[in-house]
Amino acid sequence: MAFGSFDSSGSKSTSGTVSEINMVPLIDVMLVLLVIFIITAPLLAHSIKIDVPQVSAEAVAENPKSVDIAVDDKGIIHVNGSIMEIENLKEFFVNTAKAEPETDFRIRADIDARYEVIAQIMAAAKGSGVKKLGFITSPSTQESAKP
């Protein structure tokens, strides 16, 4: 970038180019950053000091109780390995939910099981105070082809 001077004769000056760095944009950026740091620094350092009580207790390991309900292809219901009739299942749900409200009930059904039996199990659980009811599935052994 060359700068010239205007003299009265109208001829250009032969002094050459000016090799100085223009400091004005650099100073502007530095001033903006300084203002940002002045504003944000007090916000980062603000904290409330409190005295937290110290205890020497160990963490409690919770083992939530779970009940496995299996339905085979013949419609026979197995609760934790023992056979149970559908008529007794609602009473079992009520008693277990009252004794331990956080019990997980897991339904595992055979691929050929009738949906009617599974729907009856779900209906018995619905009106008995059961909070957690889930299904156990297994991942597919065949990989699906991507289009």
N, C-alpha and C positions, 0 to 999 in steps of 0.2 A: 504494500500500500504506500503510495507516494503522496506526500503533501507538498504543496507549493505555496509560495507567498505572493501576495499582490503588491507590487510596487508601482510607483507612479509612471514608470516607463512602459509598463504593460508587458514586459518580458518575463519569462519564467526564471525562477531562481535555480541555479545550478548546484545548490548545496547537497542534493541527493535525497535519499529516503530517510525517514525517521524510524529508528529501530527501537522504539520504546513500547512496553506492554501497556495496554489500556487497562488501568486498575479499577475503573468505576464499576463495571459489572461484577468483578470479584468482591469489591467492598459491599455492594448491594446484597449479594448472596450471603456474605458473612454477617451482615446486620440482621437479615431475616432469620438466619439460624440462631443468632444470639437472642433475639426476641422469643423465638420458639422455646429455647432452653430455659430462659428466664421464667416463662409462664409455666412450663411443665415440670420443672425441678421441684417446686414445693408440693405439687400434687403427688409425686412419687415418694416423697419422704414422709408423708403424713401417715401416722399409725397410732393405734391406741394400745397402750401397755396395760395388760391385765395379768393378775397373778392366778395361774391355773393350779388347782390342787394336784398334788402328786400322789399316785397310788401304786401299790406293788402287786396288782392283781394280774392274773394271766387271762388271756382271751378264752372265752367259752366256745368250745367246739360244738356246733349244733349238728345233730344228725336227724334231719327231718324224716319222720316215718313215712314210708311209702307202701301202698297196697297195690299189688299186681293182680289185675283181673284178666284172665285169659279166656277166650272163646274159641273152641275148636270147630272143625268143619261140620260136626254133628249138632252144634248148638249147645254143647255142655259147657257150663260156666265153672271155671276154676278160680278160686280166690286164694292167693298165696299158696297154690299147690293143692288145696282141698276143694272138692266138688261142692257147689252150692246151688240151690234152686233159685230161680228168679223171684219167687215169692218171698224168700228170706233175705234177699239182697237189699231191699229198702230198709229193713230193720237193722241190717249190718251197717249200712251207710249212716243211719241216724246214730247208732251207738258209737261208732268210730269217730264221727264228726263231733259228737259231744265230748268224748274222752280227749281227743287231740284234734283241735280245729284246723291245724296247719298240715294235716295229713295229705300227701299227694296220692291220688288215685290214678293209676295208669291202666288203660285198656289196651290189650294186645289181642288182636283177632286174626284168625286164620284167613288166608286169602279167599277161601271158599265158604267162610261163615256168612250166615244170612244177616242182612242189614236189620231185619226185624229184631233179632236178639240184641244187637248193639244199641238200637234205638230204645229197647226196654231197659237196658242198663243205664243209659243216659237219662231216661225219664225217672228211674228210681233214684238216681243221684241228684237230680234237679230239685226235688221237693224235700230233700233230707238234710240240707245245710252243708253240703259238700262245697268247698271253695275252690279246690284245684282238681281238675279232671283233664287228663291228657291221653294221647294215643301214642303207642310205641310202634314205630315202623322201622323197616330196614332199608338201607340204600339199595338202589337198583344195581344188579350185577352186570347188566348190559348197558354199554355206553350208547347214548342216543346220537345218531348221526346228525351233524350240523349241516344245514342247507347251504 
